[in-house]
Amino acid sequence: NAGVTQTPKFQVLKTGQSMTLQCAQDMNHEYMSWYRQDPGMGLRLIHYSVGAGITDQGEVPNGYNVSRSTTEDFPLRLLSAAPSQTSVYFCASSYSSWGLAGTQYFGPGTRLTVL
Amino acid sequence: KQEVTQIPAALSVPEGENLVLNCSFTDSAIYNLQWFRQDPGKGLTSLLLIQSSQREQTSGRLNASLDKSSGRSTLYIAASQPGDSATYLCAVRRDNAGNMLTFGGGTRLMVKP
């Protein structure tokens, strides 16, 4: 299994540009999430999904969209990039939320810089 | 709102020492707590998950305890090695619905040979 994969690894955008961060997992996990990690702020949840077709907002959803058309993929869209969205983005997945099946597996991250 | 705090923010110890990392949370109504390891420039790796009904979990040289009523968890690392150098994060899950984890700021551990 490849686990959780994210592309691209690095990205530089100009203010106002849009882009999609890709996340895929091959573990048949129902639960998927997007986090951003910022110095001094820790990891914060952006959006999450508990299954195909179901998404919900996390702590910091503004400026981001998600969709979940398949179990495997959970892309994160930046609608109009702003310097405040400069961060490292992590995708995570788990089989469920129940017991040890709730163990979260993280991707390697995407480092995004918005100029 | 749940807040998770990890103290100290950084820790440096000589190789072979036993050490304890601390995690505290403000709302004791949690479903479970996870400890993660993060190496520089990498993603997070899950180390241990403790359900709210459990008191501790062990994996190799790692032992995590949970005292839900006092809002505390500790990660005990026995016989530390230079390869243990990393940032250690704890995260609490509010309930078994949704996918909401609240993370602490992490403890950056350096184990010196």
Interface residues (C-beta under 8 A of the other chain):
Chain A: V4 Y31 M32 S33 Y35 G40 G42 L43 R44 L45 Y48 S49 V50 D56 G58 F90 A92 S94 S97 W98 G99 L100 G102 T103 Q104 Y105 F106 G107 P108 G109
Chain B: Y31 N32 Q34 F36 G41 K42 G43 L44 T45 S46 L49 Q51 L89 A91 R93 D95 N96 A97 G98 N99 M100 L101 F103 G104 G105 G106
